[in-house]
Amino acid sequence: MKGTISLSTSSDAIRDLEDSKKTLEDQCVVASGETLVKLLTSIQHIVDEVGALEASLLATATYVPQTDPFKAATTDAQDFVADLNSIKTAFAPVGTVVQAIDKLLTYIR
């Protein structure tokens, strides 16, 4: 899924990514097997993106993905989207997880 937010600032992106990361982290205690691996991998991708954004933060700059999992045209992004959709399916009853993943998907461009 390609992101739909067009004018997010880097500050907005960091806040949203951190919120989504926290929601995914909260699910690690109930996840196992392949779903846990996908959660942990997704969390690490978010950490990398936030780190790269913080390194180049300009509060009024439009959000531009900094790492491959957030650049829609890359294989890493396609794999990340697949993992997120799998997590979304596994945690469908947990609305906060679904919302967090939907928010993450808007940043993959």
C-alpha positions as CSV (number, residue, x, y, z in Angstrom):
1,M,0.0,0.0,0.0
2,K,1.4,3.3,-1.0
3,G,1.3,6.1,1.6
4,T,-1.3,8.8,1.2
5,I,-0.1,11.6,3.4
6,S,1.4,14.3,1.2
7,L,2.5,17.1,3.5
8,S,3.6,15.6,6.8
9,T,6.5,17.3,8.5
10,S,9.4,15.2,9.8
11,S,8.2,16.1,13.3
12,D,4.7,14.7,12.5
13,A,6.2,11.6,11.1
14,I,8.5,11.0,14.1
15,R,5.5,11.3,16.5
16,D,3.3,9.0,14.4
17,L,6.1,6.4,13.9
18,E,6.9,6.4,17.7
19,D,3.2,6.0,18.6
20,S,2.8,3.1,16.2
21,K,6.1,1.5,17.4
22,K,4.8,1.6,21.0
23,T,1.6,0.0,20.0
24,L,3.5,-2.8,18.2
25,E,5.9,-3.2,21.1
26,D,2.9,-3.7,23.4
27,Q,1.8,-6.8,21.4
28,C,5.2,-8.5,21.6
29,V,4.2,-10.1,24.9
30,V,1.3,-12.0,23.4
31,A,2.9,-12.8,20.0
32,S,5.0,-15.9,19.2
33,G,6.6,-17.6,16.3
34,E,6.6,-15.9,12.9
35,T,4.3,-13.1,14.1
36,L,6.7,-12.2,16.8
37,V,9.6,-12.1,14.3
38,K,7.5,-9.9,12.0
39,L,6.7,-7.6,14.9
40,L,10.3,-7.3,16.0
41,T,11.5,-6.7,12.4
42,S,8.8,-4.0,11.9
43,I,9.8,-2.3,15.1
44,Q,13.4,-2.2,14.1
45,H,12.5,-0.7,10.7
46,I,10.6,2.0,12.5
47,V,13.5,2.6,14.9
48,D,15.9,3.0,11.9
49,E,13.5,5.4,10.1
50,V,13.0,7.5,13.3
51,G,16.8,7.6,13.9
52,A,17.4,8.8,10.3
53,L,14.7,11.4,10.5
54,E,16.0,12.7,13.8
55,A,19.5,13.1,12.3
56,S,18.1,15.3,9.6
57,L,15.2,17.0,11.3
58,L,13.9,20.1,9.8
59,A,10.6,20.9,11.6
60,T,9.0,22.5,8.5
61,A,10.4,20.1,5.9
62,T,8.0,17.7,4.1
63,Y,8.4,14.1,5.2
64,V,10.7,12.1,2.9
65,P,11.4,8.5,3.7
66,Q,15.0,8.0,4.8
67,T,15.3,4.2,4.9
68,D,14.6,1.5,2.3
69,P,11.6,-0.1,4.2
70,F,9.8,3.2,3.9
71,K,10.6,3.8,0.2
72,A,7.7,2.1,-1.6
73,A,9.7,1.2,-4.7
74,T,12.2,-1.0,-2.9
75,T,12.0,-4.7,-2.2
76,D,12.5,-3.9,1.5
77,A,9.4,-1.8,1.5
78,Q,7.3,-4.4,-0.2
79,D,8.5,-7.0,2.3
80,F,7.7,-4.5,5.2
81,V,4.2,-3.9,3.8
82,A,3.6,-7.7,3.6
83,D,4.8,-8.1,7.2
84,L,2.6,-5.2,8.4
85,N,-0.4,-6.7,6.6
86,S,0.3,-10.1,8.2
87,I,0.6,-8.5,11.6
88,K,-2.6,-6.6,11.0
89,T,-4.4,-9.8,10.1
90,A,-3.0,-11.6,13.2
91,F,-4.1,-8.8,15.5
92,A,-7.3,-7.9,13.7
93,P,-9.3,-7.9,17.0
94,V,-7.0,-5.4,18.5
95,G,-8.1,-2.1,17.0
96,T,-5.1,-0.1,18.3
97,V,-2.8,-2.4,16.4
98,V,-4.8,-2.1,13.2
99,Q,-4.8,1.7,13.5
100,A,-1.1,1.8,14.2
101,I,-0.3,-0.3,11.1
102,D,-2.7,1.8,9.0
103,K,-0.8,4.9,10.1
104,L,2.6,3.2,9.4
105,L,1.4,2.3,5.9
106,T,0.7,5.9,5.1
107,Y,4.4,6.7,5.5
108,I,5.6,4.1,3.0
109,R,6.0,6.0,-0.2
